[in-house]
């Protein structure tokens, strides 16, 4: 089994990457 803390860290890390990466998408595409 995967530790619960690892799942929380992975989920929060992916959310942070999405929040920081989405505003940059129009800059790179244009």
Order of alpha helices (4+ residues) and beta strands (2+ residues): alpha
